[in-house]
Amino acid sequence: MSQDQLTAIDVALRSGFAENPSLAEQRAGYEQFAARPVERDVAVAEAMLGGVPALRLEPPDATGAALLYLHGGGYVIGSARSGAGLATALARRTGAVAYSLDYRLAPEHPFPAALEDGIAAYRALLAGHEAEQVVVAGDSAGAGLALALLVSARDEGLPQPAAVAAMSPWVDLTLTGESLHAKEAEDAIFDAADVASSASRYLGGHDAADPRVSPLLADLSGLPPLLVQVGTNEVLLDDATRLAARAAAAHLDVTLEVVARAPHVFQHFAGRLDEADRALDRAGRFLASHLHAPLPTRS
């Protein structure tokens, strides 16, 4: 890992945010940061999954498996396009066709809108695939939504996917992690107040201890193999480590990867940060191994 790369990214992040931006400015800024053009060899099409808009992203060596990707953004910003980069990176590494979901955002659509959209999309994928040929992934709030989706799917009697990958997951909207305050100086993206603001918008007065919004508090038994990746420069570090511990206590096959000095969802910096590329490689191998499908050939 290059400390120079991490330092440069930290400096760029700290200088890249406006002071007290409006929600519209936050949304526009995040799209500019995360929504990059998809590579030319990836077939991109607008799609509907259970009535929910999505981007269908098919790499040239797709094998027929499906990846449901849930973007981050605190449930209030982000889109299918902001999630397309990471969705495509994982699709390439798993040989799956990725679907980056454009779930509804708060505060216009508070809980349970995002969860309802996620379940509807998952049901639609199951209608065309065996559960063993579906994987789920997400980052930040999208990773928390992925866990909430799978808990809800289990409770509704739906089969579980082959595996789930959670990057910098936000899984505790009760905001009890010690790192929420202890890591504020190290986190270049947001602080405890920012996280609390997003939580309030998403909850819309709903109980933060509901496992469907805080899957850290859910019974995780019966969920599929789980990969958790997180950096140490994150106020959400404790969400990730506690999630892994809870999953282990529920007898899940869980892998926790903690990357020193890395920022929130450091995988966004693939191509600029060596460990981001390596983390995506590991995530791809993890998901592909549980799909029981051959790894795609990469030039």
C-alpha positions, 0 to 999 in steps of 0.5 A, spaced: 500 500 500 502 506 498 502 511 504 503 517 498 496 515 495 492 515 501 495 522 503 493 524 496 486 522 497 485 524 504 487 531 501 483 531 495 477 529 500 478 534 505 478 540 499 472 537 495 466 539 499 462 545 500 461 548 507 453 547 509 451 544 502 444 544 501 441 537 499 440 538 492 448 540 492 450 534 496 446 530 490 449 533 485 456 533 488 456 526 489 454 524 482 460 528 480 464 524 484 461 517 483 458 517 477 463 515 472 462 513 464 462 506 464 467 502 460 465 501 452 465 494 452 460 494 458 453 493 455 449 498 459 441 498 458 436 501 463 431 496 466 426 495 471 426 490 476 420 489 480 417 496 478 424 499 480 428 503 475 436 500 474 441 500 470 443 493 467 451 492 466 453 486 462 461 485 461 463 482 455 464 475 459 458 475 463 456 467 465 449 468 466 449 470 474 446 476 477 449 481 481 444 486 485 448 492 487 445 497 492 449 504 492 451 508 498 449 515 500 446 515 506 439 513 503 438 521 501 443 521 495 446 517 490 443 513 484 444 507 479 449 511 476 453 513 482 453 505 483 454 503 476 462 504 477 463 499 483 457 494 480 461 494 474 468 492 477 464 487 481 461 484 475 467 484 471 470 480 477 465 475 478 462 474 471 455 476 473 450 481 469 450 487 474 443 491 476 445 497 479 438 499 483 435 506 483 431 505 489 427 511 492 431 516 496 429 520 503 426 525 505 422 525 499 421 517 500 423 515 507 423 508 510 420 503 508 421 505 501 428 503 499 427 497 503 421 495 499 424 497 492 430 492 494 425 487 496 421 488 489 428 488 485 430 481 489 424 478 487 424 480 480 431 477 480 429 470 483 424 470 478 429 469 472 435 466 476 436 460 481 438 463 488 445 460 487 446 464 481 444 471 485 449 475 489 448 482 492 453 487 494 453 494 496 456 500 499 455 504 505 447 505 506 447 501 500 450 495 504 446 496 510 440 496 505 443 489 502 443 486 509 436 489 511 433 486 504 436 479 506 433 479 513 427 481 510 427 476 505 429 470 510 423 472 514 418 472 508 420 465 506 425 467 500 431 463 498 438 467 500 443 469 495 449 465 494 453 471 498 453 478 500 459 483 500 458 489 504 463 495 503 463 500 509 457 498 511 452 503 515 448 498 519 446 502 526 442 508 525 441 508 533 448 511 532 451 507 538 458 506 535 464 509 539 468 510 532 462 515 530 465 520 534 472 517 536 474 517 528 471 524 526 478 527 526 480 521 521 474 521 517 475 526 511 468 525 508 463 526 514 462 526 521 457 524 527 452 530 525 452 528 518 451 521 519 445 523 524 442 528 519 442 522 514 439 517 519 433 522 521 431 524 514 431 516 512 427 514 518 422 520 518 420 518 525 421 511 525 424 507 530 431 507 529 432 500 533 427 497 528 432 491 525 429 493 518 433 500 518 439 497 523 440 490 521 446 490 526 440 489 531 437 483 527 437 476 528 442 474 522 442 467 522 440 463 515 444 469 511 449 467 506 456 468 506 458 475 508 464 479 506 465 486 510 470 491 507 472 497 511 478 502 512 480 505 519 479 512 517 472 511 518 466 514 523 463 507 521 468 503 522 465 500 528 459 498 524 463 494 520 467 490 526 460 489 530 457 487 524 462 481 523 462 479 530 454 479 530 455 475 523 460 470 527 455 469 533 450 467 528 454 462 525 455 465 518 461 464 514 464 471 515 470 475 512 472 481 515 477 486 511 480 492 515 485 496 511 489 501 515 488 509 513 483 507 508 477 512 507 470 510 507 468 506 501 475 506 499 474 502 493 471 508 489 479 510 488 480 504 484 486 506 479 488 511 484 489 507 490 492 500 490 489 497 495 482 499 492 484 495 486 486 489 491 480 489 495 475 489 489 479 483 486 478 480 493 471 481 493 470 479 486 473 472 488 469 471 494 462 472 490 465 468 484 467 462 489 460 462 492 456 462 485 460 456 483 461 459 477 468 459 473 472 466 474 472 470 468 478 471 464 481 478 465 486 480 460 
